[in-house]
Amino acid sequence: MPTSDADNTLPIARVRALAELAARRGWDVESLLTEAGIAPVLLSEERSRVTWTQTAELVQRLWRSTDDELLGLGLQPVPRGTFRLVCFGLISAPTLGAGIRRYESFGRSLPGFPAMTLTESGDEARLDFDLSGIKHPLAILIDTMLAISHRFLGWMIGGRIRLRRVELSYPRNPDFDDYDVLFGAPVSFEATRPALVFDRVQLTAPGVRTEEDLTVFLRDAPAGVLGIRSYSVSLAAQVRRILQRGLTDGWPSVDDIAHELLMSPQTLRRKLQEENTTTREIREEILRDAAIAGLVRGEETVAALAHRLGFSEPSAFSRAFRRWTGSPPRSYQHPAAD
């Protein structure tokens, strides 16, 4: 699970979807959020963000409340521990392709999980999921299912499966701005079935993990699975990785960034503009995410955090934070600490 100040945060829309699911089932949403360190008031502010740790904690609590790894959204209940057993069943597969084919054969033993189908055409491999038996599949279920599958399979072969594209079976939601972080590939919407599409040659990649590796990997699921760092290969993501040094060692200039990326400053600005961002906006996002992470951890005062992030005084930090998130810093401090 990412824990550094430089890690991306998630839009509140992700948590809101889980909260709405819990509310429909009559669970105590406020308690679930508070126990995960998320102030319920943040649900009403569109600019709110949460950390990966908070989101994973919320999912773990929902798992415990339901004893269902699909939170009641699958074809049938999936008792906790099922995903772990599946992973142990796949870990000994000699190649990525063999592992996927092995999962296909598990179908009758896993009636709650959507069926997964691997097809090969030309130089493409396509892994799609059949959700036809689920009346109202939620975007949060689809995205999580694809992300976990992608990251586990990549981990199994000791690397990363480079995706050509991701196909989602629901309309685009403007509140979700984290697809690049989740998948690092072009995303299309309203597809017949959700799918991961990648180079066919990757199916021959050998499995390299042991059962001991898997035990460590799954120790704090879903954090251990979803918490792998951003897979984004966009220019904005490359610039972010360079600018992140500014949190500890001075902010690189546009010229510095362009030099490191082997392009002119003019080209850098133009290409970032094509991705609808600027170095200034990326720096602001880094500061925002670092501020949120610091407030959530609660290990320093607002004044100390403001100073660490380079603000001249706490009031300047508070104004910037409200501009970023729509809320004052105290809204992000652990509710139980109030």
N, C-alpha and C positions, 0 to 999 in steps of 0.2 A: 504494500500500500504506500503510495507517495506520502511523504511526511514533511518534505522541505518546504520552505516559504515560497520557492519558485514554482511549485506545482500548480497546475490549472485547478480552478474551482468549477463546480457544476451549477447550471442555472436552477433556480428554485422550482422551475416547472417540473423537474425530475422528482423532487420531493413532493410537490403538490399532487402529482399523479398517485404516488404511494399513499399519501394522506387521504385522498378521495376514495381510494380502494378500501382503506381501513374504515373510513366513516360509513361506507355502504354496508360493511359487515358488522357495524355496531360496536367497533372497538373504541377504546379511549384514545383518540388521536392525540390530544394534548399531552397526555402522559407519555405516549410513545415518542413523540417529538422531543419533549423535555429530557427524557432519559437518554436520548441520542445526542443531546447537547444543541438542539435546534429550537430557537424561540418560536413558538407558534405564530407570533405576530408577523414573522418574516414571510409567511405564505401569501399575505395580501399585498406585498410589494414586488412588482414585476422585476425589478433590478436586483433582487436579493440573490445571493450565491451561497453555496454550501461546500464544505470540503469533502474529499473522497472518504475520509475517516468517518465523518458524520453520516454520510449516506450508507456506508457499509454497516455502521452500527444500527441504523434504522432497519435495514434489511434483516440483519441478524435477529433483532427483536421481533420483527414480523414473522420470521421463521419460527421462533419459539412460540409465538402466539397461535400459529396455525398448524404447526408440525407439517407444513407443506412447502416444499422448496419452490413451487410455482405460485404460492400464495393464493391458491384457489383459482388460478387462471388457466390451468392446464386441462387436459381431457379428463383426468381423474386426479385425486390427491397424490402427491409425490412425497412420501415421508422423508424427513430429514435423514441424511446419510446416503440417499440414493445416488446423488451426483458423485459422491466419493467412491461408491462401489463401481459405478460406470468407469470412472477414471482408472481405477485399478484394473478393470477389465481391458482397458485400451493400452496401458503403459507398456505391455510386452510386445505390441505389434512391431514388426520389423521396419515398416515404413509408414509414412503419413497416409498414403492411399490404403494400405492394409488396415490401419487403425480406423479409418472412416468406414470402410466396408464392414469391419467387425461391428461397429456401432449399428450399421443398417441391420445386421442380423440379430441385434438385441430387441428389435421391435416388439415382439409379443411379450417379452419380459418387462417392458417399460411402457405399459399402456397409458400412463399419464403424460409421457413426453411426446411432443410432436414428432412425427416421422421425419427423418433426415435422409435426403437422397443425393447421391453423388452422380453427376453425369459428366462425360468427357466429350468434347467436340473441338476438333482442330487442335489448337494449342491452348485451349481454355479448359479449366475444370470448374464445375459449378456445384455448389453445395446449397441445396434449398430445403426449406422446412414447410411441412404441410400443416397449416393452421385451420383447415376447412372444418374441422370438428369443433372448433372453439367459436362460440357465438359472437363474442365481442372482444377479440384480441387487442389488448392495450399496447400502445406504442412502447411503454416502459418494458413490457414483457418481451416484445420483439427485439428491441435494441439490446437489452441485457442478454437475451439468448444468443444473438449473433456475436456480441462482444465476447462473451464467455467462451463460446465455441472457437472463435478466431484465436483468442489469446491462449487457451489451453492447448490447442493443436500446434500453435507456433512454439509454445514452451516445450511440448513433447519432443519436437525435433531440434531443440536447442537453438532456436533462432526466431525468425519472424516470417509469417506467410504474407508476402506482399500482395495486397488485394488490387485487382484491376478496377473493381467497382463493388458497391454494396447496393442491393435493391431492397427497398422497404415497401410493405404492402399497405401503408396508410398515407394520407395526405401530408404534405409538409407542414410542420408546426414552427412558426417563426420564433417561438419561445425557446426552442432547442437550438443552441448555438455550439454544441460540443461534438458534432459528428466528426470533424477533422481530428479531434483529440481521440475519439473512440476508435476510429477506423483508419484514418490517414489515407483515404481513397475517395473518389467521386461517389456521391450518393444520389440515387434516383428514388422517386416516390410513386405510390399507387401501382406497384408491381403486382402481378398475380400472386406471387409467393415471395416472402423474404428470402434473400439469397446472398451468399458470399461467392464472388467470382475471382479466380486467381489463375496464375500460369500452371498449366497442366504438368510441367516438368517437376513442380514442387511435390507432386504425389510420390515421387521416388526418394524423397529425402528420408534418411534413416532415423528411426526413433533412438534417442540417446539417453533417456532418463531411466532412473532406477526407482524401485518402490520406496526406497529411503528418500530420494529426491521428492517424490510425490507426497509423502507424509508431511514434509516441511512445507511444500507448496500449498497444501490444502489446510494447513494448521489453523488459519484464521479466515477461511472462506466466508463471504465472497471477496474480502479484502485481498487475499493472496492471488485471486484470479483477475479481478477487475482493476487492481491497483497497479498493474504494470504501467510504466510511464507512457506518455503520449506517443502514438505511432505516426503522428503527422509528419509529412515530408514537404509541406508547403513552404514557400519562402518565408511567410510570416512566422512559422514555427522555427525555422532556422534562425531568423532574427531574434526571436524570443530567447532561444538558447544562448545566444551571444549576449544579449542585453541582461540576462539574469545575473551576470557577473556584477552588475551594478549594485546589487543588494549587499555586496561585501567588499567590492574593490573599485568603485568609481564607475560611472556610466560610460560605456563606449560611445564615441561620436558616430554620426552617420558615415563619415569618412573611414573610421576604424572598421565599422561593420562591412561597408562595401569592399574595403581592402581584403578582409578575411574571406569574403564570399567571391572574390575575384571578379568584381564588376565595378563600374563607375557609380558614384553617388547618384547621378541622374538616372541610371538604369535601375538602381535599387529603389528609388522613389517611384519610378514608373511601374515597376513590377508589383510593388506593394499596393499601389493605387489600384491595379488590376484585381488585387485580392481584397479590395475595399478596406484598406487599413494604412497606417503610417507608423514610423518608428515611435512617434510620440504616443500614439494610441496603444501600441504594444507595451511601452514602458508603463503607461498608466494601468494596464491590465496586470502587469507584474506586481506593481505596488499594491493594487487592490487585492490580489490573491494573497500576497504576503501579509497584508494587514488582516485579512479575514483569518488566515491560518494562525497568526499571532494572537488575535483576540480569542479564538476558539480554544487554543491551548491554555490561555489564562495564566501564563507563567511570568508576565511582566505587566506593569501598569500601562495605561493608555499613554501617559507621558513618556515612559521609557520606550514603548513601541514607536511612537511618533519620532522620537530622537533617532532610534536605530534606522528608521526608514528615510531619514534625511530631512524631516520637517523642522522648521525653525521653532515651532511651538505647537502644543497640543491643539490649540484652536484651529490652526491651519490644517492639521491632520484631520480633525473632525469635519471641517468643511469639505475637504477632498473626499473623505469617506462617504459622507452623505451624497455627494455628487455621483460617486461610483455606484452606490447601492441603494440610495433613497432612504437610508436609515442611519441613525447615530451609532457610533461604535459600541455603545453599551448593549444594543440589541443583539450583538454577536457574541457577547460574553456568555459563558455557560449559564443557562437559566437557574440552575441549582445554586449558583454562587450569589444570587440576589438576596 
